[in-house]
């Protein structure tokens, strides 16, 4: 089985399944997400958003696995190759589990797939157990993009709820600064697609009309690494721990992959 992986989530899943040897091509983002691939001689291709038929055909794959986000042009290019294509479009944690099962079945790693899913469920259930008895559950605005403002995906909503919070708004929907200010969230979490951990929290805090928001007044603005919340893979468990740390630091302490707004500064600027 020669697989071309067009998103980091796919390469992460193959890694957890112990099936990296199936890869013949992947993106540079896959290399960043799975460091062990740095020593491989894989062909580097563009992702599901910008790949071309020619570069995929040059890798001679038995299967191309793509995942959200897509563009119509890139999806057409993938289909134009004539290669078998598995196009994933998960929305929820349950969808992600099904994708893991599917990739495990394709690579003859069914038992490993069930183990990966069991470990994910166990980690999420443990956090949910710890927050089940909390009386106060903060209202949380999770931002996937800043221009325009876009709410994070459904699986992030599920993680926020498991971590003892209330997700503000409709997952994946566009919103406005005014709507967020009116809702007055207790916590703001930003994980912009492709931004890594570089979301400018000071500028978020300085958006016009955001000064009275509880999260801004109490300096409860956080950047969580893009890969931990926007990649539909087992690494979402680390994103959950980061969310739990932001919402209930007394209960969960500190976590990796999260950066808080510095308390010593005053908000300025706008985005």
VEXDREN-2710 file (C-alpha; in Angstrom, 1 decimal):
% VEXDREN-2710
k/r/px/py/pz
1/UNK/0.0/0.0/0.0
2/UNK/1.5/3.3/-1.2
3/UNK/-0.3/6.2/0.4
4/UNK/0.0/9.9/-0.3
5/UNK/-1.1/11.9/2.8
6/UNK/-2.4/15.4/2.1
7/UNK/-3.0/16.5/5.7
8/UNK/-1.1/16.2/9.0
9/UNK/-4.1/14.5/10.6
10/UNK/-3.6/11.5/8.2
11/UNK/0.1/11.2/8.9
12/UNK/-0.5/11.4/12.6
13/UNK/-3.0/8.6/12.5
14/UNK/-0.7/6.5/10.4
15/UNK/2.0/7.1/13.0
16/UNK/-0.2/6.1/15.9
17/UNK/-1.2/3.0/14.0
18/UNK/2.5/2.1/13.4
19/UNK/2.0/2.3/9.6
20/UNK/4.3/5.1/8.5
21/UNK/6.0/2.7/6.2
22/UNK/2.9/3.0/3.9
23/UNK/3.7/6.6/3.1
24/UNK/5.3/7.6/-0.2
25/UNK/4.4/11.3/-0.1
26/UNK/3.2/13.8/2.5
27/UNK/3.1/17.6/3.1
28/UNK/5.6/19.7/4.9
29/UNK/3.1/20.1/7.6
30/UNK/3.1/16.4/8.1
31/UNK/6.8/16.5/8.7
32/UNK/6.3/19.1/11.3
33/UNK/3.5/17.1/13.0
34/UNK/5.4/13.8/12.9
35/UNK/9.1/14.5/13.5
36/UNK/10.2/10.9/12.8
37/UNK/9.3/11.6/9.1
38/UNK/12.2/14.1/8.9
39/UNK/14.6/11.2/8.3
40/UNK/12.5/9.6/5.6
41/UNK/12.9/10.2/1.8
42/UNK/9.3/10.9/1.2
43/UNK/8.2/13.1/-1.7
44/UNK/6.9/16.4/-0.4
45/UNK/3.6/17.5/-2.0
46/UNK/1.1/20.2/-1.4
47/UNK/-1.9/19.7/0.9
48/UNK/-5.6/19.1/0.2
49/UNK/-6.0/22.9/-0.3
50/UNK/-3.4/23.3/-3.1
51/UNK/-2.2/20.0/-4.5
52/UNK/-2.0/19.3/-8.3
53/UNK/-2.6/16.2/-10.3
54/UNK/0.9/16.2/-11.7
55/UNK/2.7/16.2/-8.4
56/UNK/0.4/13.4/-7.1
57/UNK/0.9/11.2/-10.2
58/UNK/4.6/11.5/-9.9
59/UNK/4.5/9.7/-6.5
60/UNK/2.7/6.6/-8.0
61/UNK/0.4/6.2/-5.0
62/UNK/-2.0/3.3/-4.6
63/UNK/-4.2/5.6/-2.5
64/UNK/-4.5/9.3/-2.0
65/UNK/-5.9/10.3/1.4
66/UNK/-7.1/13.9/1.7
67/UNK/-9.0/15.7/4.5
68/UNK/-10.6/19.1/5.2
69/UNK/-10.1/21.9/4.3
70/UNK/-10.6/21.5/0.5
71/UNK/-11.0/23.9/-2.4
72/UNK/-13.1/22.8/-5.4
73/UNK/-10.0/23.3/-7.6
74/UNK/-7.8/21.1/-5.5
75/UNK/-10.4/18.4/-5.0
76/UNK/-10.8/18.3/-8.8
77/UNK/-7.1/18.0/-9.2
78/UNK/-7.0/15.0/-6.8
79/UNK/-9.8/13.3/-8.7
80/UNK/-8.2/14.0/-12.0
81/UNK/-5.3/11.7/-11.1
82/UNK/-7.5/8.7/-11.5
83/UNK/-5.9/7.2/-8.4
84/UNK/-8.2/5.8/-5.6
85/UNK/-9.0/8.7/-3.3
86/UNK/-10.2/8.7/0.3
87/UNK/-11.6/12.1/1.1
88/UNK/-12.3/12.7/4.8
89/UNK/-14.5/15.4/6.2
90/UNK/-14.9/14.9/10.0
91/UNK/-17.0/17.3/12.1
92/UNK/-17.2/15.6/15.5
93/UNK/-15.1/13.4/17.7
94/UNK/-17.2/10.4/16.6
95/UNK/-16.3/11.2/13.0
96/UNK/-12.6/11.3/13.8
97/UNK/-12.9/7.9/15.5
98/UNK/-14.6/6.5/12.3
99/UNK/-11.7/8.0/10.2
100/UNK/-9.2/6.2/12.4
101/UNK/-11.1/3.0/12.0
102/UNK/-11.2/3.4/8.2
103/UNK/-7.5/4.1/7.9
104/UNK/-6.7/1.3/10.2
105/UNK/-8.8/-1.1/8.1
106/UNK/-7.1/0.0/4.9
107/UNK/-3.6/-0.5/6.4
108/UNK/-4.5/-3.8/8.1
109/UNK/-4.1/-2.3/11.5
110/UNK/-7.6/-2.8/12.9
111/UNK/-6.5/-3.8/16.4
112/UNK/-4.2/-0.9/16.6
113/UNK/-7.0/1.4/15.5
114/UNK/-9.3/0.3/18.3
115/UNK/-6.4/0.8/20.8
116/UNK/-5.9/4.3/19.6
117/UNK/-9.6/5.1/19.9
118/UNK/-9.8/3.5/23.3
119/UNK/-6.9/5.6/24.5
120/UNK/-8.5/8.8/23.2
121/UNK/-11.8/8.0/24.8
122/UNK/-10.1/7.2/28.1
123/UNK/-8.2/10.5/28.2
124/UNK/-11.4/12.5/27.4
125/UNK/-13.5/10.6/29.9
126/UNK/-10.9/11.2/32.6
127/UNK/-11.1/15.0/32.1
128/UNK/-14.9/14.9/31.9
129/UNK/-15.0/12.9/35.1
130/UNK/-12.8/15.6/36.9
131/UNK/-15.1/18.4/35.7
132/UNK/-18.4/16.7/36.2
133/UNK/-19.1/18.1/39.6
134/UNK/-18.0/21.7/39.0
135/UNK/-20.7/24.2/39.8
136/UNK/-19.2/27.0/37.7
137/UNK/-18.6/26.4/34.1
138/UNK/-17.1/29.4/32.2
139/UNK/-18.5/30.6/28.9
140/UNK/-15.8/30.1/26.3
141/UNK/-15.3/31.8/23.0
142/UNK/-13.0/29.7/20.7
143/UNK/-11.7/31.5/17.6
144/UNK/-10.5/29.5/14.6
145/UNK/-9.8/32.6/12.5
146/UNK/-9.6/36.3/13.0
147/UNK/-10.6/37.9/9.7
148/UNK/-13.5/37.3/9.6
149/UNK/-14.0/35.9/13.1
150/UNK/-14.9/32.2/12.9
151/UNK/-15.9/30.0/15.7
152/UNK/-13.9/26.8/16.2
153/UNK/-15.2/23.4/14.9
154/UNK/-17.7/21.0/16.5
155/UNK/-15.0/18.8/17.9
156/UNK/-13.6/21.8/19.8
157/UNK/-17.0/22.4/21.3
158/UNK/-17.1/18.8/22.5
159/UNK/-13.6/19.2/24.0
160/UNK/-14.6/22.5/25.8
161/UNK/-17.7/20.7/27.3
162/UNK/-15.5/17.8/28.4
163/UNK/-13.2/20.3/30.0
164/UNK/-16.0/21.9/32.1
165/UNK/-16.9/24.9/29.9
166/UNK/-19.8/26.2/27.9
167/UNK/-19.0/26.7/24.2
168/UNK/-20.1/30.1/22.9
169/UNK/-21.8/30.3/19.5
170/UNK/-22.3/27.9/16.6
171/UNK/-19.3/25.8/15.7
172/UNK/-17.7/26.8/12.4
173/UNK/-19.9/29.8/12.0
174/UNK/-18.7/33.4/11.1
175/UNK/-19.4/35.9/13.9
176/UNK/-18.6/39.5/14.7
177/UNK/-16.6/41.4/17.4
178/UNK/-19.9/43.0/18.5
179/UNK/-21.6/39.6/18.9
180/UNK/-18.8/38.3/21.0
181/UNK/-18.7/41.5/23.2
182/UNK/-22.4/41.2/23.8
183/UNK/-22.1/37.6/24.8
184/UNK/-19.4/38.5/27.4
185/UNK/-17.3/35.3/27.5
186/UNK/-15.4/34.4/30.6
187/UNK/-12.5/32.9/28.6
188/UNK/-11.3/33.4/25.1
189/UNK/-9.2/30.8/23.3
190/UNK/-7.7/31.5/19.9
191/UNK/-6.3/28.7/17.7
192/UNK/-6.0/30.2/14.2
193/UNK/-5.5/27.8/11.3
194/UNK/-1.9/27.8/10.2
195/UNK/-0.8/30.2/12.8
196/UNK/0.9/27.7/15.2
197/UNK/1.2/29.5/18.5
198/UNK/1.6/33.0/17.0
199/UNK/-1.9/34.5/17.6
200/UNK/-1.4/38.1/18.7
201/UNK/-3.3/38.0/22.0
202/UNK/-2.6/41.7/22.8
203/UNK/-4.3/42.7/19.6
204/UNK/-7.3/40.5/20.3
205/UNK/-7.7/42.1/23.7
206/UNK/-7.5/45.5/22.1
207/UNK/-10.3/45.0/19.6
208/UNK/-12.8/47.9/19.8
209/UNK/-15.6/47.3/22.2
210/UNK/-13.8/44.4/23.9
211/UNK/-12.6/46.2/26.9
212/UNK/-15.6/45.3/29.1
213/UNK/-15.6/41.6/28.2
214/UNK/-14.9/39.5/31.3
215/UNK/-12.2/37.5/29.6
216/UNK/-10.3/40.7/28.7
217/UNK/-10.8/42.4/32.0
218/UNK/-9.5/39.3/33.8
219/UNK/-6.8/38.7/31.3
220/UNK/-8.1/35.2/30.5
221/UNK/-7.1/35.1/26.8
222/UNK/-5.2/32.1/25.6
223/UNK/-3.5/30.9/22.4
224/UNK/-3.5/27.2/22.0
225/UNK/-1.3/25.7/19.3
226/UNK/-3.2/25.4/16.0
227/UNK/-2.2/21.7/15.6
228/UNK/-3.7/20.8/19.0
229/UNK/-7.2/22.0/18.2
230/UNK/-7.6/22.2/14.4
231/UNK/-6.0/18.8/13.4
232/UNK/-8.7/16.0/13.6
233/UNK/-6.3/13.3/15.0
234/UNK/-5.4/11.7/18.4
235/UNK/-3.4/14.9/19.2
236/UNK/-6.7/16.5/20.1
237/UNK/-6.2/14.9/23.5
238/UNK/-3.3/17.3/24.1
239/UNK/-5.6/20.2/23.0
240/UNK/-8.2/19.0/25.6
241/UNK/-5.6/19.2/28.3
242/UNK/-4.6/22.7/27.2
243/UNK/-8.3/23.8/27.3
244/UNK/-8.8/22.3/30.7
245/UNK/-5.7/24.1/32.0
246/UNK/-7.1/27.4/30.7
247/UNK/-10.6/26.9/32.1
248/UNK/-9.7/25.4/35.5
249/UNK/-6.0/26.0/36.3
250/UNK/-6.5/25.2/40.0
251/UNK/-7.7/21.7/39.0
252/UNK/-5.5/20.9/36.0
253/UNK/-2.4/23.1/36.5
254/UNK/-0.3/24.1/33.6
255/UNK/-0.2/22.3/30.2
256/UNK/2.0/22.4/27.1
257/UNK/0.9/24.0/23.9
258/UNK/-0.8/27.0/25.5
259/UNK/0.2/30.7/25.9
260/UNK/-1.7/33.2/28.1
261/UNK/-2.1/37.0/27.6
262/UNK/0.6/38.6/29.7
263/UNK/-0.9/40.3/32.7
264/UNK/1.8/43.1/32.9
265/UNK/0.6/44.8/29.7
266/UNK/-2.3/46.9/28.7
267/UNK/-4.4/45.9/25.6
268/UNK/-3.6/48.1/22.6
269/UNK/-4.3/48.0/18.9
270/UNK/-7.0/46.1/17.1
271/UNK/-7.4/43.3/14.5
END
